Amino acid sequence: MSVIKGLDKLLSKMNKAPKIVHDEVVKEVRRKTLAIQKDAKRNAPTGITGDLRRSIKAEVESDGKGVVGRVHTNQEAAMYVEFGTGPVGKGTADIVPKGVILQYRDTPWFVNAKDFPDYDRYRFITISAGEETFILVRGQKAQQFMNPAAQKYKETVSDDMSSSIRKRMIKELKK
């Protein structure tokens, strides 16, 4: 019977492979998620208060079945900024995720001026009714910030993850 020298040590190292793969996947997903968040924040319009930019959050979750990186905002208006609104915004979004169907209002509408404290600087058409002032809105063009950020890293995630795993496995086997 022949014994392969160092086989036990090699098998011990190979048994660590699933944990190494998981750790590297989590690390790479976190790295890409933070990069997407940074790009989305950089490209988001600041508006009056900068609330949209500040609201862009990143999180990574690992539940044993997979690893998910998520970049999101809780700002209600984010979707309208991303894809545009009304007749002005229709067709101005360059990137529309697969399965998303955008619908736009075809006619202008009025909103209360109290919702736009600095409406004067935009030269909106206004109409007064009693004590209230209303602004005629035709919509806005898409100002995409989230989808372009995600798209930028989409093609590199798999290769970067593979490279990271390969490097770590080689490092562990050399020990």
Disulfide bonds with the S-S distance in Angstrom:
none
